[in-house]
Each structure stands twice: as structure tokens, then as C-alpha cells.
Amino acid sequence: MANIKHVGRIATTKRKVIVAYRVVPNDPENCIVVTTENLMADEHDALMKLVESDAGQQANELADAMARSRLPDGRIMLAAFHATGKMIKINTSMVEMTPNMQTTISLKELNEMVAQQKGVSVADLAVKPANVNEAPKAAPVANATPETFEAFASNEQPLSDDALAAKYRSDADRLYKEAKRLREEAEKLSPTKKKSSEPSA
């Protein structure tokens, strides 16, 4: 299986993250990640589709591709994730990159390796956003620790009642369609036998 760039996890909690910026401009010890478990289902699917796409895999920093991609509701992905608190600035030593099921490498080590190969400093790897609205400084958490990340992942940006209800309805619709499909498959494999009601003697 081919390696997939930009996919990682928090070293202490093993929570999955997508790395938007491997290096933050003027702050080379930190990166910016998207916390996938806090995304709505359609946002998660859109992000993973982008990560696995040619555009995502060819991007040096996934944020560049996110700035050109839209969520299902029409919002620009990068700006929307910034605005809704889905992006965190975190120390690169706390992030493990997982390009495949067998490989794990610290993002800090990866950045140092890439910088060494290019003959530059880690700070020089940072991509300077052309658009101020894309700047990673907009990330809501300045310095995350394992404890603050855990709290953020669990509690940040609680959904309103309306948003939660919409999510439940969306999940219910998806599960209903899946259940219906499975029932149809089951019927094809083994049609339900109707019990015949024989008259009592």
C-alpha cells in the first residue's frame, strides 16, 4: 500500500489528526493539525477525500490544498476549520506521522530529516501563506500540551442544540439507508420465509 502524506496521531493519546502545516512560520517547533474526531461526518469525509487525492498528496503543506477546496456546504475548508476551532497549534514532538500501518515517525524528526536533506533549517521549511486569511497564526490554541489537547479534543466547540439535532438526523438517515441496503442484500441471499397459518383441527 502506498504511503499517505499528512496523516498522523497525537503521540500520547493516539488520537488521529491531519497535519495542515508541518512547520508554523516563525515558530518551527510547532505544527498545526486538524482534529478529525471533532468534525461533522460530511466535513470528515471531505477532508479525507482531499488528503487521499492527487492534489492533497502533491501538496507540500496540506493547508495549501485545503485553501482551494470547499466543504459540502460551500465553505472554504481551511477558513471554515479555522473559524470553528478545528485546528490546533501543537509541538511537533507530540505528533507522530503514520504514512502506513507499519510506519510511525515523529514529526519533529521528519522535519529535521527533510531540512537536512534540503540543506536548510527547519524554520525554512515553513510555507508563508499568500492570503492573510490562510495564515496559521489564526489557530485557536497557541501552545497545546497533552493535557490541553485532551481537553480540547473532548470539549472544544460544543455543538448547539440545533447543530446536534442536525447531526443526529444526518446520522439517522445514513444508518437507515445502510440498514435498508443490508436488508435487501439479506433478502437476495435468503428470502424471508412467510409462516403459513394452518387451520386448527
Buried (B, 14 or more C-beta within 10 A) or exposed (E): EEEBBBBBBBBEEEBBBBBBBBBBBEBBBBBBBBBBEBBBEBBBEBBBEBBBEEBBBEBEBBBBBBBEBEBEEEBBBBBBBBBBBBBBBBBBBBBBBBBEEEEEBBBBEBBBEBBEEEEEBBBEBBBEBEEEEBBBBBBBBEEBEBEBBBEBBEEBEEEEEEEEEEBEEEEEEEEEEEEEEEEEEEEEEEEEEEEEEEEEE
